[in-house]
């Protein structure tokens, strides 16, 4: 299958392996299929398939440059004993809605679904393309991507990971996970600024031709583990298909029935995977974009203007503390009928002016498919408490955003379509907030100590991923100015 940039003509294409290795297109755009694939499955197949089978099916559909054997081995390696639930994605029913649990991997967040797969795809892509340079995974993170990419790529041959994250902008547990990951090929560095500052600088470094030449001269090549990388995005489609199949299998819905998904949304990759699942024929009625107080997307869906010129909030759902949602570019490319010139214009406006306005026609298309709302920090606390008091089910702050927005949507619209809330992280990853919500008291500790306090309240058995946090000792945090990121990379790689 051929891939093109959202900002380039369809004459300039790459195969899927090359697109995965590059990560970000040289023109600053994101790679998308030249022709969106037609589903290689029937809806009635989904209830019969395991998660691994659906994952292999999706990978083969989008990345047909890989052999069947390469895909099968990649799936087996990505979804094996590092998961604490054999189904990979269990689905729980609470308060009449379904919670799709995506946090049963090694770093306790949904990023594991794709970032256990991406290293498998990357190593095989290097073989397919016969690349003789070392791959440097350069990534900005608001918390979970950093840990998951480091865990996924740890000790992978001829691959290194350099992660930049906002100082004070990740949770204590997220920080501990990043600073305690084992692997000689891993680096995590804080920047003075927010996630958008880190992401903007990473994109700038990717597009610096002089620095790229220096890298190549020293035997290196950049790639990305962000959802900007198509190899990170595509594996996420699988859990939408799997969840639908499981709901049919459990007789919660009938085959062909529509369902809604409420998706906690920051960089727009997770909800875009749902949109791609809908394009493949999954009967999704509404994709509900759930934001925290950084509600740039809520306003965008309501009025058609994307405007990042606003106050940046550090919230109790830190993985969503984002004002520039990169994957929205892929959605707009699709809705503008692949008009790359229009997309380039909109993205340039965002960079230079801080905002852009989409056409009335495209806005109307958006509103047919999407709904959007947001939750404040206080509403997050109340939603965790509401769900816990209903039947003792515990959710993390990001899931609470999705749950609150879903509940509000149902009350406002009267829509009785079955609702799936995308549950993106373990509650033990954000124990301070969950403890306060469950007990009504501020947690006296942070990090691992807070996990112990929360566990005292909740009881039960801790997963292997949570127990691992007690054993690891984090290294020292290094903090730099964003404008020094390129210098630091040069030093780490010893570029000459």
C-alpha positions as CSV (number, residue, x, y, z in Angstrom):
1,X,0.0,0.0,0.0
2,X,1.2,3.5,-0.8
3,X,1.2,6.4,1.6
4,X,1.3,10.2,0.9
5,X,1.7,13.3,3.0
6,X,-1.4,15.4,4.0
7,X,0.5,18.4,2.7
8,X,2.0,16.9,-0.5
9,X,0.8,15.8,-3.9
10,X,-0.3,12.2,-4.5
11,X,2.7,11.7,-6.9
12,X,5.0,11.6,-3.9
13,X,4.4,8.3,-2.2
14,X,6.1,5.7,0.0
15,X,5.3,2.2,0.8
16,X,4.0,1.5,4.4
17,X,7.4,0.3,5.7
18,X,9.1,3.5,4.6
19,X,6.3,5.7,6.0
20,X,6.6,4.0,9.4
21,X,10.4,4.5,9.4
22,X,10.1,8.2,8.5
23,X,7.3,8.9,10.9
24,X,6.8,12.5,9.8
25,X,6.8,13.6,6.2
26,X,9.6,16.0,5.1
27,X,7.0,18.7,4.3
28,X,5.7,18.6,7.9
29,X,2.6,16.7,7.0
30,X,1.4,13.3,8.2
31,X,1.3,10.1,6.2
32,X,-2.1,8.7,5.1
33,X,-3.1,5.9,2.7
34,X,-3.1,7.1,-0.9
35,X,-6.3,5.1,-1.3
36,X,-8.1,4.2,1.9
37,X,-8.4,0.4,2.0
38,X,-11.7,-1.5,1.7
39,X,-12.5,-3.8,4.7
40,X,-11.1,-7.3,4.3
41,X,-13.7,-8.7,6.8
42,X,-17.4,-8.9,7.2
43,X,-19.2,-7.5,10.3
44,X,-20.4,-11.0,11.2
45,X,-16.7,-12.1,11.4
46,X,-15.9,-9.8,14.3
47,X,-17.6,-11.7,17.2
48,X,-15.7,-14.9,16.2
49,X,-12.2,-13.3,16.3
50,X,-9.7,-12.9,19.1
51,X,-7.9,-9.6,19.7
52,X,-4.8,-11.0,18.1
53,X,-6.7,-12.1,15.0
54,X,-8.3,-8.7,14.6
55,X,-5.0,-6.9,15.1
56,X,-3.3,-9.1,12.4
57,X,-6.2,-8.4,10.1
58,X,-6.0,-4.7,10.5
59,X,-2.2,-4.6,10.1
60,X,-2.4,-6.7,6.9
61,X,-5.0,-4.4,5.5
62,X,-3.0,-1.1,6.0
63,X,0.6,-2.5,5.8
64,X,0.5,-5.1,3.0
65,X,4.2,-4.6,2.3
66,X,4.8,-6.9,5.3
67,X,4.6,-10.7,4.8
68,X,1.9,-12.8,6.5
69,X,4.7,-14.3,8.6
70,X,6.1,-10.9,9.6
71,X,2.7,-9.7,10.7
72,X,1.9,-12.9,12.7
73,X,5.2,-12.8,14.6
74,X,4.8,-9.1,15.2
75,X,1.3,-9.6,16.7
76,X,2.4,-12.6,18.9
77,X,5.3,-10.6,20.3
78,X,3.2,-7.4,20.9
79,X,0.3,-9.1,22.7
80,X,1.9,-11.9,24.8
81,X,2.8,-12.3,28.5
82,X,3.4,-8.6,29.1
83,X,-0.4,-8.2,29.3
84,X,-2.2,-8.8,32.6
85,X,-5.5,-9.8,30.8
86,X,-5.5,-12.5,28.2
87,X,-8.3,-10.8,26.2
88,X,-5.9,-7.7,25.9
89,X,-9.0,-5.4,25.9
90,X,-11.6,-6.5,28.5
91,X,-15.0,-4.6,28.4
92,X,-16.8,-3.8,31.6
93,X,-20.5,-2.7,32.0
94,X,-21.3,0.0,34.6
95,X,-24.1,2.4,35.0
96,X,-25.7,1.2,31.7
97,X,-22.5,2.1,29.7
98,X,-19.6,0.0,28.6
99,X,-16.0,0.7,29.5
100,X,-13.4,-0.5,27.0
101,X,-10.3,-1.1,29.2
102,X,-7.1,-0.3,27.3
103,X,-4.7,-0.2,30.3
104,X,-3.8,-3.9,30.8
105,X,-0.3,-3.6,29.2
106,X,3.1,-3.0,30.9
107,X,2.8,0.7,31.4
108,X,-0.9,0.8,32.5
109,X,-2.2,3.0,29.6
110,X,-3.8,2.7,26.2
111,X,-0.6,3.7,24.5
112,X,0.7,0.2,25.1
113,X,-1.7,-1.2,22.5
114,X,0.1,0.6,19.8
115,X,3.6,0.9,21.3
116,X,4.0,-2.8,21.9
117,X,3.3,-3.2,18.2
118,X,5.2,-0.2,16.7
119,X,8.7,-1.6,17.6
120,X,7.7,-4.9,16.0
121,X,6.7,-3.0,12.8
122,X,9.7,-0.8,12.9
123,X,12.3,-3.5,13.1
124,X,10.6,-5.4,10.3
125,X,10.4,-2.2,8.2
126,X,14.1,-1.7,8.6
127,X,14.6,-5.2,7.1
128,X,12.1,-4.6,4.3
129,X,13.7,-1.3,3.4
130,X,17.3,-2.5,4.0
131,X,18.1,0.5,6.1
132,X,21.7,0.6,7.3
133,X,21.4,3.5,9.7
134,X,20.4,3.4,13.4
135,X,16.8,4.6,14.1
136,X,16.4,7.4,16.6
137,X,12.8,7.5,18.0
138,X,12.3,11.2,18.8
139,X,9.1,11.8,20.7
140,X,7.3,14.5,22.7
141,X,5.0,13.2,25.4
142,X,2.4,14.5,27.8
143,X,3.1,11.5,30.0
144,X,2.0,8.0,28.7
145,X,3.6,8.0,25.2
146,X,7.1,8.5,26.8
147,X,6.8,5.5,29.1
148,X,5.1,3.2,26.6
149,X,7.6,4.0,23.8
150,X,10.6,3.5,26.1
151,X,9.1,0.2,27.4
152,X,8.3,-0.9,23.8
153,X,11.7,-0.1,22.3
154,X,13.9,-1.0,25.4
155,X,17.1,-2.7,24.2
156,X,15.9,-3.1,20.6
157,X,18.9,-3.4,18.4
158,X,20.0,-0.4,16.4
159,X,17.2,1.8,17.9
160,X,17.3,4.5,20.5
161,X,14.5,6.5,22.1
162,X,14.8,10.2,23.2
163,X,11.7,11.5,24.9
164,X,11.0,15.1,25.8
165,X,8.2,15.9,28.4
166,X,7.0,19.0,30.1
167,X,8.6,19.7,33.6
168,X,5.8,19.5,36.2
169,X,3.3,18.5,33.4
170,X,3.1,14.8,34.0
171,X,1.8,12.8,37.0
172,X,4.2,11.6,39.7
173,X,3.6,7.9,38.6
174,X,4.2,8.8,34.9
175,X,7.4,10.6,35.9
176,X,8.6,7.6,37.9
177,X,7.9,5.3,35.1
178,X,9.9,7.3,32.6
179,X,12.8,7.8,34.9
180,X,13.0,4.2,35.9
181,X,12.7,2.4,32.5
182,X,15.6,0.0,32.0
183,X,17.5,0.1,28.7
184,X,20.8,1.5,27.5
185,X,19.1,3.0,24.5
186,X,16.6,5.2,26.4
187,X,16.6,8.9,27.4
188,X,13.9,11.0,29.0
189,X,14.4,14.7,29.4
190,X,12.2,17.4,30.8
191,X,11.7,20.8,29.1
192,X,10.8,24.1,30.7
193,X,7.4,24.5,29.0
194,X,4.3,22.5,28.2
195,X,3.6,19.6,25.8
196,X,2.9,21.8,22.9
197,X,6.3,23.5,23.3
198,X,7.9,20.0,23.2
199,X,5.9,18.8,20.3
200,X,6.5,22.0,18.2
201,X,10.2,21.7,18.8
202,X,10.2,18.0,17.9
203,X,8.5,18.7,14.6
204,X,10.9,21.6,13.9
205,X,13.9,19.2,14.5
206,X,12.3,16.6,12.2
207,X,12.2,19.2,9.4
208,X,15.7,20.7,9.9
209,X,17.4,19.5,6.7
210,X,20.9,20.6,8.0
211,X,20.5,18.5,11.2
212,X,19.1,15.6,9.2
213,X,22.2,15.6,7.0
214,X,24.4,15.6,10.1
215,X,22.4,12.7,11.5
216,X,22.8,10.7,8.2
217,X,26.5,11.4,8.1
218,X,26.8,9.9,11.6
219,X,24.7,6.8,10.6
220,X,21.4,7.9,12.2
221,X,17.8,8.5,11.0
222,X,14.9,10.0,12.9
223,X,11.5,8.3,13.4
224,X,8.6,9.0,15.8
225,X,6.6,7.1,18.4
226,X,3.9,9.7,18.6
227,X,0.6,9.0,16.9
228,X,1.9,11.3,14.1
229,X,3.5,8.0,13.0
230,X,1.0,5.9,10.9
231,X,2.5,2.8,12.5
232,X,1.4,4.0,15.9
233,X,-2.1,5.0,14.7
234,X,-3.2,2.0,12.7
235,X,-3.0,-0.6,15.6
236,X,-5.5,1.5,17.5
237,X,-8.2,0.7,15.0
238,X,-8.3,-2.9,16.2
239,X,-9.9,-2.2,19.6
240,X,-12.9,-0.5,18.1
241,X,-13.5,-3.5,15.9
242,X,-12.9,-6.0,18.7
243,X,-15.2,-4.2,21.1
244,X,-18.0,-4.2,18.7
245,X,-17.6,-7.9,18.1
246,X,-17.5,-8.7,21.8
247,X,-20.7,-6.7,22.4
248,X,-22.4,-8.7,19.7
249,X,-21.0,-12.0,21.1
250,X,-22.2,-11.1,24.6
251,X,-25.7,-10.3,23.1
252,X,-25.4,-6.7,24.4
253,X,-26.2,-5.5,20.9
254,X,-27.4,-7.1,17.7
255,X,-25.2,-7.4,14.6
256,X,-25.6,-4.2,12.6
257,X,-26.7,-2.1,15.5
258,X,-25.1,1.3,15.8
259,X,-23.0,2.2,18.9
260,X,-21.4,5.4,20.2
261,X,-17.9,5.9,21.5
262,X,-16.8,8.6,24.0
263,X,-13.1,9.2,23.7
264,X,-10.9,11.2,26.0
265,X,-9.0,13.2,23.5
266,X,-5.7,15.2,23.4
267,X,-3.6,14.7,20.3
268,X,-6.6,13.2,18.4
269,X,-5.0,9.9,17.5
270,X,-7.3,7.7,19.6
271,X,-10.6,9.1,18.2
272,X,-9.2,9.2,14.7
273,X,-8.6,5.5,14.9
274,X,-12.4,5.3,15.7
275,X,-13.1,7.4,12.6
276,X,-11.0,5.0,10.5
277,X,-12.9,2.0,12.0
278,X,-16.2,3.8,10.9
279,X,-14.7,4.2,7.4
280,X,-14.1,0.5,7.3
281,X,-17.8,-0.1,7.9
282,X,-18.1,-0.3,11.7
283,X,-21.6,0.9,12.6
284,X,-20.6,3.9,14.7
285,X,-23.3,6.6,15.1
286,X,-21.3,9.2,17.0
287,X,-17.7,9.7,18.1
288,X,-17.8,11.9,21.1
289,X,-14.7,14.0,21.6
290,X,-14.2,14.4,25.3
291,X,-11.7,17.1,26.5
292,X,-10.5,18.5,29.8
293,X,-10.2,22.3,30.5
294,X,-7.9,22.6,27.5
295,X,-11.1,22.5,25.5
296,X,-9.8,23.8,22.1
297,X,-11.4,20.8,20.4
298,X,-14.8,21.3,22.0
299,X,-14.9,24.9,20.6
300,X,-13.7,23.7,17.3
301,X,-16.4,21.1,16.8
302,X,-19.0,23.7,17.9
303,X,-18.0,26.7,15.8
304,X,-15.5,25.4,13.2
305,X,-12.6,27.5,14.4
306,X,-9.5,25.9,15.7
307,X,-7.9,28.5,18.1
308,X,-4.9,27.7,20.2
309,X,-4.6,31.3,21.5
310,X,-5.9,30.6,25.0
311,X,-4.6,29.9,28.5
312,X,-2.9,26.5,28.9
313,X,-4.2,24.5,31.9
314,X,-2.3,21.9,33.9
315,X,-5.1,19.6,35.0
316,X,-5.7,16.3,36.9
317,X,-6.0,14.6,33.4
318,X,-2.5,15.6,32.3
319,X,-2.2,13.4,29.2
320,X,-4.8,15.6,27.6
321,X,-3.1,18.9,28.5
322,X,-2.7,19.8,24.8
323,X,-3.7,22.8,22.6
324,X,-2.4,21.6,19.3
325,X,-4.0,18.2,18.3
326,X,-1.8,17.0,15.5
327,X,-4.0,14.1,14.2
328,X,-6.8,16.5,13.5
329,X,-4.9,17.2,10.3
330,X,-5.5,13.7,9.0
331,X,-9.3,14.0,9.6
332,X,-9.4,17.4,7.8
333,X,-7.5,16.0,4.9
334,X,-10.1,13.3,4.6
335,X,-13.1,15.7,4.9
336,X,-11.5,18.1,2.4
337,X,-11.4,15.3,-0.1
338,X,-7.6,15.0,0.0
339,X,-7.0,18.7,-0.9
340,X,-3.4,18.9,0.3
341,X,-3.1,22.6,-0.7
342,X,-6.1,23.5,1.5
343,X,-4.6,21.5,4.4
344,X,-1.2,23.1,4.0
345,X,-2.9,26.5,4.1
346,X,-4.8,25.7,7.3
347,X,-1.8,24.3,9.1
348,X,0.3,27.3,8.1
349,X,-2.4,29.6,9.5
350,X,-2.3,27.7,12.8
351,X,1.5,28.0,13.0
352,X,1.7,31.7,12.0
353,X,-1.6,33.1,13.4
354,X,-2.6,30.6,16.0
355,X,-6.0,29.8,14.5
356,X,-7.9,28.7,11.4
357,X,-11.5,28.4,10.3
358,X,-12.8,25.5,8.3
359,X,-15.5,25.8,5.6
360,X,-19.2,25.5,6.5
361,X,-19.4,22.4,4.3
362,X,-16.6,20.6,6.2
363,X,-18.1,21.8,9.6
364,X,-21.4,20.3,8.6
365,X,-19.7,16.9,7.8
366,X,-18.0,17.0,11.3
367,X,-21.2,17.5,13.1
368,X,-22.8,14.6,11.4
369,X,-20.1,12.2,12.9
370,X,-18.8,13.9,16.0
371,X,-20.1,15.4,19.2
372,X,-17.9,17.2,21.7
373,X,-17.8,18.5,25.3
374,X,-15.4,18.9,28.2
375,X,-15.0,18.3,31.9
376,X,-13.5,20.5,34.5
377,X,-11.2,19.2,37.2
378,X,-14.0,19.3,39.8
379,X,-16.3,17.4,37.4
380,X,-13.6,14.8,36.9
381,X,-13.5,14.2,40.7
382,X,-17.3,14.0,40.9
383,X,-17.5,11.6,38.0
384,X,-15.0,9.2,39.5
385,X,-17.0,9.4,42.7
386,X,-20.3,8.9,41.0
387,X,-19.2,5.7,39.1
388,X,-17.4,4.4,42.3
389,X,-20.6,4.9,44.4
390,X,-22.7,3.2,41.7
391,X,-21.1,-0.2,41.9
392,X,-17.5,0.2,43.3
393,X,-16.0,0.4,39.8
394,X,-12.9,2.7,39.7
395,X,-11.8,4.8,36.8
396,X,-8.9,7.1,36.2
397,X,-9.2,10.9,35.5
398,X,-8.9,10.6,31.7
399,X,-11.6,7.9,31.6
400,X,-13.7,10.1,33.9
401,X,-13.5,12.9,31.3
402,X,-14.9,10.5,28.7
403,X,-17.5,9.1,31.2
404,X,-18.7,12.6,32.3
405,X,-19.0,13.9,28.7
406,X,-20.8,10.7,27.6
407,X,-23.3,11.1,30.5
408,X,-23.9,14.7,29.6
409,X,-24.4,13.9,26.0
410,X,-27.0,11.2,26.8
411,X,-28.9,13.6,29.1
412,X,-28.9,16.5,26.7
413,X,-29.7,14.5,23.5
414,X,-31.8,11.6,24.8
415,X,-29.7,9.3,22.5
416,X,-30.2,5.8,23.8
417,X,-27.6,4.3,21.4
418,X,-25.3,1.9,23.3
419,X,-22.3,3.9,24.6
420,X,-18.7,2.7,24.9
421,X,-16.4,4.8,27.0
422,X,-12.7,4.5,26.1
423,X,-11.0,3.8,29.3
424,X,-7.4,4.9,28.7
425,X,-5.5,4.4,31.9
426,X,-5.4,2.4,35.2
427,X,-6.7,4.4,38.2
428,X,-3.4,3.5,39.9
429,X,-1.5,5.6,37.4
430,X,-3.2,8.7,38.9
431,X,-3.7,7.7,42.6
432,X,-3.7,11.2,44.1
433,X,-6.8,12.2,42.1
434,X,-8.6,8.9,42.4
435,X,-8.0,8.8,46.2
436,X,-9.5,12.2,46.6
437,X,-12.5,11.3,44.5
438,X,-13.1,8.0,46.3
439,X,-12.5,9.2,49.9
440,X,-13.4,12.9,49.8
441,X,-10.0,13.7,51.3
442,X,-6.8,15.0,49.7
443,X,-4.2,12.2,49.5
444,X,-1.4,12.9,52.0
445,X,1.2,11.3,49.7
446,X,2.2,11.3,46.0
447,X,3.5,8.7,43.6
448,X,4.1,5.2,44.9
449,X,3.1,6.1,48.4
450,X,-0.2,7.4,47.0
451,X,-0.7,4.0,45.2
452,X,-0.4,2.3,48.6
453,X,-2.9,4.6,50.2
454,X,-5.4,4.1,47.4
455,X,-4.9,0.3,47.6
456,X,-5.6,0.4,51.3
457,X,-9.0,2.0,50.4
458,X,-9.9,-0.2,47.5
459,X,-8.4,-3.6,48.5
460,X,-8.2,-6.3,45.9
461,X,-5.0,-7.5,44.1
462,X,-2.7,-5.1,42.3
463,X,-1.7,-6.0,38.7
464,X,1.9,-6.9,37.8
465,X,2.3,-3.5,36.1
466,X,1.4,-1.6,39.3
467,X,3.5,-3.9,41.6
468,X,6.5,-3.3,39.3
469,X,6.4,0.4,40.2
470,X,7.4,-0.4,43.8
471,X,10.6,-2.1,42.7
472,X,12.1,0.4,40.3
473,X,14.3,3.3,41.5
474,X,14.0,6.4,39.2
475,X,17.1,8.2,38.0
476,X,17.6,12.0,38.3
477,X,15.4,14.4,36.3
478,X,17.3,16.5,33.7
479,X,15.6,19.8,32.7
480,X,16.5,21.9,29.7
481,X,15.1,24.9,27.7
482,X,13.2,23.8,24.6
483,X,15.5,25.7,22.3
484,X,18.4,23.5,23.5
485,X,16.7,20.2,22.5
486,X,18.7,19.9,19.3
487,X,22.0,20.5,21.2
488,X,21.1,17.8,23.7
489,X,20.3,15.3,21.0
490,X,23.6,16.0,19.4
491,X,25.4,15.4,22.7
492,X,23.5,12.1,23.4
493,X,24.3,10.8,19.9
494,X,27.9,12.3,19.9
495,X,27.3,13.8,16.5
496,X,30.4,15.2,14.8
